[in-house]
Amino acid sequence: MAKKYFIWKDPACNGMDIEWVELNGRAFYDLLKKPENGERRFIRLGNDICPNADVIYIEATESQYQDWYTEYCRHKYLRTWGKGRTALSLDALLDEEGPCSLHELIADIGAEFEEDIIRELCGEQLLIAIEKLTSVRREAIELKYFICPTKSDAEIAAMLGISRKGFSDRKRLALTDLKNFLNFDTPKSEIATQ
């Protein structure tokens, strides 16, 4: 494995119209020690597939160097992290006698996330449906089920200054509208807008 070093003939070219000059290792090291070359950037071109291939160092722009350095750090981290570890697929069969994969082994059969998702979606639909109600019917639902859930219809009616039957009618009509809105067989446009 040989090391080769290529620099720009004109350090001020900034990667444009490059003329390359090849240096030996000693000349390259001497170049790096000079203070006027402190801003010059070099990237290492190696070959992970064939470790005996030549390693080439070339001069690069600052942005090329930053891109290379980010990728270099990533590869270095993965090489260090990967020592003594191996990747394992969840699809790998664990038992030759029966089809058992890691999916089946780690599955949480008791998890009922489907019900949680359905409950959350229904909650979102309910909020949308409540917003579609008329202000009087929306007020009846909000007071009875969200703001004052422990109060009776008569107590809420007294708060509003209406009869208990008047409040019960508002609540009943609001619940009918919500049922119609949440029923997927009934078009949403049929909600009463009184």
Backbone as a ProteinNet text record, in pm:
[ID]
protein_1_A
[PRIMARY]
MAKKYFIWKDPACNGMDIEWVELNGRAFYDLLKKPENGERRFIRLGNDICPNADVIYIEATESQYQDWYTEYCRHKYLRTWGKGRTALSLDALLDEEGPCSLHELIADIGAEFEEDIIRELCGEQLLIAIEKLTSVRREAIELKYFICPTKSDAEIAAMLGISRKGFSDRKRLALTDLKNFLNFDTPKSEIATQ
[TERTIARY]
85.7	0	90.1	71.1	149.5	62.3	129.3	59.5	103.6	4.8	33.1	-27.8	38.7	-3.8	-12.8	-129.5	-151	-197.5	-131.3	-168.1	-195	-259.1	-282.1	-151.6	-120.3	-0.7	-15.2	-137.5	-167.2	-262.1	-211.5	-298.5	-416.9	-412.1	-520.8	-629.2	-617.1	-716.2	-851.5	-859	-984.3	-1066.8	-998.2	-1066.8	-1109.3	-1068.9	-1108	-984.8	-1003.7	-893.8	-769.1	-782	-675.7	-564.9	-441.2	-324.4	-265.4	-252.5	-207.8	-56.8	-0.6	141	149	224.5	240.2	364.7	349.2	460.3	488.7	612.2	641.3	600.9	606.5	561.3	637.4	768.9	850.5	815.3	801.8	769.3	629.3	535.5	400.4	402.7	477.2	488.2	549.6	654.1	717.6	618.6	536.6	435.9	337.7	293.2	195.4	252.6	383.4	445.2	456.1	451	467.5	340.6	353.3	235.9	147.9	203.7	122.8	30.7	53.3	-31.2	-134.2	-148.7	-240	-385.9	-424	-564	-593.7	-494.7	-515.5	-576.4	-666.1	-737	-705.1	-694.8	-664.4	-759.3	-799.9	-887	-817.1	-850.8	-789.5	-886.3	-837.4	-917.5	-864.1	-939.5	-899	-996.7	-968.7	-1053.5	-1084.7	-1207.4	-1246.4	-1257.2	-1280.1	-1299.9	-1166.9	-1065.4	-934	-831.8	-801.1	-711.9	-570	-531.4	-396.4	-386.4	-496.3	-494.6	-421.2	-379	-309.7	-402.5	-342.2	-415.4	-369.3	-464.1	-431.8	-483.4	-398.8	-435.8	-439.7	-554.9	-565.7	-610.7	-570.1	-612.5	-757.9	-831.6	-975.2	-1016.8	-1133.8	-1190.2	-1242	-1274.4	-1325.5	-1455.7	-1546.3	-1674.1	-1653.7	-1564.2	-1534.8	-1475.8	-1387.6	-1326	-1431.1	-1522.1	-1625.7	-1714.4	-1753.3	-1835.3	-1760.3	-1633.1	-1551.3	-1535.7	-1509.3	-1483.8	-1608.6	-1724.1	-1849.5	-1865.7	-1842.8	-1855.9	-1747.1	-1627.7	-1516.4	-1550.3	-1602.1	-1639.8	-1750.7	-1844	-1953.6	-1900.2	-1811.4	-1754.1	-1669.3	-1592.9	-1508.8	-1595.3	-1704.7	-1797.2	-1856.2	-1901.6	-1961.9	-1861.2	-1735.3	-1632.1	-1605.8	-1596.6	-1569.9	-1688.8	-1807.9	-1928.6	-1954	-1919.5	-1952.4	-1862	-1750.6	-1660.8	-1732.7	-1733.2	-1795.6	-1946.6	-2003.4	-2149.5	-2184.2	-2305.2	-2352	-2495.6	-2533.1	-2669.8	-2760.8	-2879.6	-2975	-3107.2	-3159.5	-3285.6	-3401.6	-3508.2	-3627.8	-3695.3	-3659.9	-3718.7	-3642.4	-3525.9	-3445.8	-3523.3	-3520.2	-3587.4	-3498.2	-3554.6	-3477	-3475.4	-3577.7	-3592.6	-3610.1	-3525.7	-3536.3	-3657.4	-3705.8	-3818.4	-3951.5	-3965.5	-4091.2	-4063.2	-4151.6	-4126	-4146.7	-4039.5	-4046.2	-3944.5	-3992.1	-3902.2	-3899.6	-3809.2	-3803	-3929.6	-3997.3	-4125.4	-4221.6	-4228.9	-4320.4	-4270.6	-4139.1	-4082	-4102.4	-4088.4	-4097.8	-4232.4	-4323.2	-4455.2	-4525.8	-4586.8	-4663.6	-4810	-4849.4	-4985	-5088.4	-5052.1	-5145.2	-5164.6	-5078.4	-5090.2	-5215.6	-5294.9	-5418.1	-5410.7	-5304.9	-5286.5	-5392.2	-5450.9	-5555.6	-5672.1	-5709.1	-5818.6	-5781.8	-5654.9	-5609.5	-5618.2	-5576.9	-5581.4	-5726	-5812.2	-5953.5	-6014.2	-5982.1	-6033	-5985.3	-5857.4	-5803.6	-5870.3	-5888.3	-5953.9	-6099.4	-6166.3	-6304.6	-6309.3	-6212.5	-6205.8	-6187.9	-6100.9	-6080.7	-6209	-6275.6	-6400	-6508.5	-6509.1	-6607.6	-6586.8	-6462.7	-6435	-6479.7	-6455.1	-6499.1	-6651.4	-6716.3	-6863.2	-6920.5	-6861.1	-6909.7	-6895.9	-6788.3	-6768.8	-6875.3	-6930	-7031.3	-7170.7	-7190.7	-7322.1	-7353.1	-7481.6	-7520.1	-7468.9	-7457.4	-7399.3	-7481.1	-7613.7	-7700.1	-7678.8	-7676.2	-7658.7	-7516	-7417.3	-7277.7	-7264.3	-7328.8	-7324.3	-7383.5	-7493.2	-7558.1	-7462.9	-7395.6	-7303.1	-7182	-7125.1	-7005.6	-7036.3	-7151.2	-7186.2	-7212.2	-7291.5	-7332.8	-7216.8	-7130.1	-7029.9	-6885.6	-6857.6	-6719.2	-6700.1	-6787.5	-6768.3	-6828.9	-6952.7	-7022.3	-7074	-6987.4	-7036.4	-7107.1	-7084.5	-7148.9	-7284.1	-7320.2	-7448.2	-7560	-7679.5	-7796.8	-7845.6	-7935.8	-7994	-8065.2	-8134.9	-8209.2	-8114	-8000.1	-7903.3	-7842	-7812.9	-7756.6	-7862.6	-7986.8	-8095.6	-8110.8	-8099.9	-8109.4	-7995.1	-7873.6	-7759.1	-7785.8	-7850.1	-7877	-8003	-8083.8	-8207.7	-8316.5	-8317.6	-8421.8	-8482.4	-8590.3	-8655	-8570.8	-8594.6	-8523.5	-8556.7	-8685.3	-8726.4	-8658.9	-8645	-8576.6	-8431.3	-8363.7	-8224.7	-8216.3	-8307.1	-8307.5	-8331.4	-8419	-8443.9	-8317.6	-8250.4	-8125.2	-8021.9	-8009.8	-7911.4	-7947.7	-8076.7	-8121.8	-8097.2	-8129.6	-8108.3	-7958.3	-7877.8	-7733.1	-7676.9	-7721.6	-7674.6	-7718.1	-7839.5	-7886.3	-7797.5	-7765.3	-7676.7	-7538.5	-7485.1	-7353.5	-7358	-7466.2	-7481.2	-7485.9	-7561.2	-7569.6	-7434.3	-7360.8	-7230.6	-7131.6	-7131.5	-7035.2	-7074.7	-7199.3	-7244.3	-7193.8	-7110.9	-7048	-7145.6	-7265.7	-7364.7	-7440.8	-7441.4	-7515.1	-7419.6	-7445.7	-7358	-7349.2	-7230.3	-7203.4	-7280.9	-7322	-7393.5	-7536.8	-7584.5	-7722.4	-7738.7	-7634.9	-7646.6	-7739.4	-7826.7	-7919.8	-7841.2	-7880.8	-7809.7	-7902.9	-7994.6	-8089.6	-8025.6
-117.3	0	123.4	206.6	330.1	449.7	555.6	681	781.4	850.5	950.8	1082.3	1193.3	1325.3	1417.5	1478.7	1570.9	1705.4	1811.9	1946.7	2030.3	2144.6	2237.1	2311	2325.2	2400.3	2545.4	2600	2736.1	2727	2750.7	2737.8	2833.7	2940.8	3038.4	3002.3	2889.8	2855	2818.9	2782.1	2749.1	2643.4	2543.4	2432.3	2456.2	2567.1	2598.5	2584.4	2520.6	2500.7	2448.5	2336.3	2280.9	2220.1	2250.2	2179.3	2108.1	1975.9	1895.7	1879.2	1875.7	1847.7	1733	1628	1514.7	1536.3	1513.2	1526	1391	1376.9	1258	1288	1189.4	1205.4	1310.8	1316.5	1414.3	1556.4	1580.1	1713.4	1756.9	1661.2	1692.2	1731.9	1658	1688.5	1826.6	1858	1990.6	2100.6	2075.8	2172.8	2201.9	2097.1	2113.8	2192.7	2185.3	2254.7	2405.2	2451.7	2594.8	2669.9	2780.6	2855.9	2909.3	2945	3000	2895.1	2768.1	2661	2610.6	2682.1	2639.5	2635.6	2714	2718.5	2617.5	2550.2	2452.2	2324.7	2263.9	2144.5	2027.3	1909.2	1786.7	1677.5	1596.9	1483.9	1354.5	1250.5	1119.1	1033	979.8	889.3	749	669.7	532.8	436.8	309.3	207.6	105.4	104.7	10.7	-132.4	-146.5	-279.8	-353	-280.2	-341.1	-265.9	-316.7	-244.1	-227.8	-306.3	-295.6	-192.9	-126.2	-26.5	98.6	179.6	304	398.9	477.2	581.4	713.1	795.1	919.5	1036.5	1135.8	1259.9	1368.4	1439.6	1546.6	1675.2	1785.2	1915	1938.2	2006.9	2027.1	2165.1	2207.2	2332.8	2310.2	2417.2	2406.4	2326.3	2351.9	2279.9	2132.2	2100	1959.6	1891.3	1962.8	1907.2	1882.5	1977.4	1960.5	1841.1	1825.5	1710.2	1579.6	1576.3	1456.1	1427.1	1529.5	1509.8	1457.2	1506.1	1456.8	1308.1	1269.4	1129.3	1043.8	1097.5	1027.4	998.3	1098.3	1079.8	976.5	977.7	881	739.3	718.9	586.6	542.1	635.1	603.2	560.6	633	598.5	459.5	432.5	302.4	189.2	212	109.6	82.2	188.6	173.5	109.1	156.4	104.3	-40.1	-73.4	-204.3	-317.1	-289.1	-396.1	-486.9	-615.4	-712.7	-715.5	-640.5	-638	-686.5	-731.2	-773.7	-725.3	-700.9	-657.9	-780.3	-762.1	-870.8	-823.8	-899.3	-864.5	-920.6	-842.3	-891.9	-1003.3	-1013	-1115.2	-1247.5	-1249.8	-1371.6	-1479.6	-1600.8	-1713.4	-1765.5	-1783.6	-1824.9	-1976.1	-2039.7	-2182.3	-2252.2	-2351.4	-2421.6	-2513	-2556.7	-2649.8	-2581	-2457.2	-2386	-2242.3	-2180.8	-2042.1	-1943.8	-1908.5	-1812.9	-1702.7	-1581.3	-1469	-1379.5	-1282.7	-1189.1	-1104.8	-1083.4	-1012	-1083.3	-1216.5	-1294.1	-1303.3	-1307.4	-1322.3	-1198.4	-1080.1	-957.8	-887.7	-947	-884.6	-878	-765.7	-747.9	-772.9	-897	-936.9	-863.9	-829.4	-761	-614.5	-559.7	-418	-397.6	-302.1	-273.8	-133.7	-111	22.3	56.4	-44.9	-16.7	55.7	8.1	71.9	214	233.8	368.4	461.8	411.9	493.7	525.5	425.3	447.2	547.4	532.4	625.2	767.7	780.6	914.3	974.2	892.1	941.6	980.2	899.2	932.9	1062.9	1082.4	1207.3	1327	1312	1421.4	1447.6	1339.9	1354.7	1418.8	1383.3	1439.9	1591	1634.2	1778	1851.6	1790.5	1851.4	1858.8	1749.7	1745.9	1851.7	1867.7	1968.1	2108	2134.1	2265.7	2293.1	2186.9	2203.9	2233.5	2210	2234.3	2384.4	2414.1	2554.2	2596.7	2726.3	2775.4	2731	2727.7	2688.5	2540.6	2455.6	2312	2281.6	2351.4	2333.7	2369.8	2480	2523	2415.1	2353.5	2249.2	2130.6	2087.4	1973.4	2009.2	2126.8	2167.1	2178	2239.4	2252.5	2116.1	2032.8	1905.1	1805.8	1798.2	1691.1	1736.5	1865.4	1909.9	2010.4	2108.3	2215.1	2178.1	2127.1	2094.3	1950.4	1852.1	1714.5	1659	1718.3	1666.3	1731.2	1835.9	1904.5	1834.6	1844.3	1785.9	1880.9	1829.9	1913.3	2034.2	2011.6	2121	2229.9	2191	2289.2	2369.4	2301.4	2371.7	2463.8	2417	2499.7	2625.8	2611.9	2727.9	2824.8	2772	2858.6	2940.1	2875.4	2941.7	3028.7	3012.2	3089.4	3037.4	2905.2	2844.1	2728.6	2670.8	2557.9	2430.9	2336.2	2209	2138.2	2144.6	2082.2	2149.9	2281.8	2354.4	2310.7	2294	2249.2	2104.7	2018.7	1877.9	1865	1949.4	1947.4	1987.1	2092.4	2135	2022	1959.5	1851.9	1734.2	1696.9	1584.2	1611.3	1731.7	1767	1770.4	1819.9	1824	1682.4	1593.6	1454.8	1386	1417	1361.7	1410	1540.2	1595	1529.1	1510.1	1446.2	1302.4	1232	1093.6	1088.6	1179.6	1183.6	1217.1	1307.6	1346.4	1230.9	1161.5	1054.5	923.4	913	793.8	804	708.3	715.3	690.2	637.8	614.1	741.8	840.7	963.1	1070.7	1135.1	1241.1	1353.9	1408.2	1512.7	1641.8	1660.2	1781.9	1783.2	1667.5	1660.8	1703.9	1753.2	1798.1	1919.8	1918.2	2031.8	2157.5	2265.1	2393.3	2496.8	2449.6	2544	2619
0	0	0	-99.7	-111.2	-75.4	-31.3	-4.7	-109.1	-166.7	-269.2	-225.6	-255.4	-211.6	-332.1	-350.8	-462.7	-406.9	-450.3	-407.9	-531.9	-509.5	-619.9	-649.1	-777.2	-815.1	-769.8	-786.2	-741.2	-621.7	-498.6	-380.6	-381.6	-461.7	-464.5	-565.3	-631.8	-736.7	-679.8	-551.7	-483.1	-557.3	-608.5	-673.1	-816.1	-876.3	-1014.9	-1105.5	-1219.9	-1316.4	-1246.4	-1183.4	-1099.3	-1184.6	-1147.1	-1196.7	-1076.4	-1085.9	-972.9	-972.8	-854.4	-835.4	-735.9	-770.6	-679.7	-594.5	-463.5	-369.7	-305.4	-259	-179.1	-34.9	51.7	188.9	266.1	248.8	321	278.5	146.1	94.4	142.3	145.9	191.7	339.3	420.9	563.5	584	506.9	516.2	478	376.9	333	446.8	516.4	624.6	742.2	765.4	878.4	856.9	732.6	705.7	746.3	820.8	868.5	755.5	642.7	533	470.5	501.1	446.2	548	659.1	764.8	722.7	622.2	576.6	466	417.4	309.4	367.7	293.1	339.8	248.2	309.6	235.9	281.1	185.4	218	180.3	255	234.7	154.8	45.6	-35.6	-10.9	61.6	91.1	29.6	49.1	-9.3	99.1	149.3	254.9	202.6	74.2	17.4	3.1	-42.1	-62.3	23.5	141.5	231.8	178.8	77.3	22.1	-90.6	-123.3	-231	-183.3	-279.7	-246.8	-171.3	-83	-12.7	-73.1	-113.5	-183.2	-100.3	-82	-15.1	-121.3	-130.1	-229.3	-160.8	-220.3	-168.6	-207.8	-120.6	-144.2	-94.4	-139.7	-89.7	51.9	121	258.5	262.6	167.7	170.4	136.5	43.6	13.7	137.1	205.2	325.5	433.9	454.5	556.9	525.3	398.2	359.1	384.4	342.7	362.2	511.4	590	732.9	804	768.1	825.9	796.6	672	633.4	699.7	709.7	774.4	920.9	992.7	1133.7	1147.7	1055.1	1057.9	1041.7	942.4	919.9	1039.7	1095	1210.4	1329	1351.5	1460.5	1437.9	1315.1	1287	1300.6	1259.1	1274.6	1422.3	1502.5	1645.2	1715.2	1685.2	1748.3	1707.2	1583.7	1530.2	1574.8	1643.1	1686.3	1784.4	1752.9	1841.8	1832.4	1740.7	1724.5	1585	1573	1441.7	1423	1300.3	1270.5	1273.4	1323	1332.2	1274.3	1183.7	1120.2	1202.1	1213.9	1281	1201.1	1072.5	987.3	993	1058	1065.7	1140.2	1084.5	1149.7	1261.3	1378.3	1494.4	1513.4	1464.9	1488.9	1355	1328.6	1200.7	1196.2	1313.5	1316.7	1288.5	1329.4	1307.7	1271.8	1195.7	1154.2	1269.8	1335.2	1445.6	1417.5	1398.9	1373.6	1496.4	1497.1	1608.3	1617.2	1504.5	1508.6	1602.9	1586.9	1669.5	1813.1	1831.2	1963.5	2049.6	1989.6	2068.9	2057.3	1984	1968.9	2104	2130.7	2253.5	2219.9	2238.5	2201.6	2285.4	2408.1	2497.7	2462.6	2374.7	2339.2	2255.1	2295.1	2221.9	2164.3	2086.8	2032.2	1929.1	1866.4	1769.4	1835.6	1955.3	2027.7	2068.5	2107.8	2144.1	2024.2	1908.2	1786.7	1750.2	1756.3	1724.7	1822.2	1952.2	2052.9	2023	1986.6	1957	1832.2	1729.1	1607.7	1635.2	1716.2	1751.5	1830.5	1919.4	1996.1	1904.6	1803.6	1707.6	1629	1586.1	1511.4	1598.4	1725.9	1817	1830.7	1843.8	1853.8	1728.4	1613.3	1486.3	1483.3	1526.2	1525.9	1619.9	1737.8	1833.3	1773.6	1702.4	1638.9	1532.5	1473.1	1367.2	1424	1552.9	1613.3	1616.7	1628.3	1647.7	1784.7	1806.3	1931.7	2053.4	2041	2153.6	2187	2083.7	2107.5	2155	2099.4	2142.3	2291.1	2330.1	2470.8	2561.5	2519	2599.7	2619	2513.9	2522.4	2608.5	2585.2	2660.9	2809.7	2843.7	2985.3	3049.9	2984.5	3043.8	3055.2	2953.1	2950.9	2975.6	2965.9	2981.1	3095	3104.8	3202.8	3337.7	3336.9	3462.9	3459.6	3447.3	3431.5	3555.2	3670.9	3793.1	3820.3	3744.5	3767.8	3690.4	3746.7	3680.8	3570.7	3486.1	3380.9	3441.7	3553.7	3618.3	3666.8	3722.9	3771.7	3654.9	3547.4	3431	3370.5	3363.5	3310.6	3395.2	3526.3	3615.4	3589.5	3564.9	3533.1	3406.5	3307.7	3180	3185.2	3289.1	3300.2	3209.2	3183.6	3100.2	3177.5	3122.8	3191.1	3175.3	3264.1	3255.7	3125.4	3083.9	2958.5	2839.3	2845.7	2737.5	2724.8	2838.9	2833.3	2784.7	2835.4	2793.9	2644	2587.7	2442.7	2365.7	2411.9	2345.7	2347.2	2464.2	2479	2388.2	2385.4	2302.8	2155.2	2109.1	1968.6	1934.6	2027.6	2005.6	1995	2083	2078.6	1949.8	1901.9	1774.4	1660.5	1660.5	1557	1561.7	1682.2	1696.1	1646.7	1681.2	1636	1483.5	1423.7	1277.5	1214.5	1276.8	1222.8	1232.1	1344.1	1365.9	1300.1	1254.3	1183.3	1040.4	999.1	867.9	754	785.2	680.4	645.3	734.3	712.4	663.7	549.3	503.2	604.9	623.1	723.3	693.9	570	533.6	586.7	636.1	682.9	828.3	891.4	1029.8	1035	1132.8	1148	1179.2	1118	1138.6	1198.4	1278.9	1339.3	1453
[MASK]
++++++++++++++++++++++++++++++++++++++++++++++++++++++++++++++++++++++++++++++++++++++++++++++++++++++++++++++++++++++++++++++++++++++++++++++++++++++++++++++++++++++++++++++++++++++++++++++++++

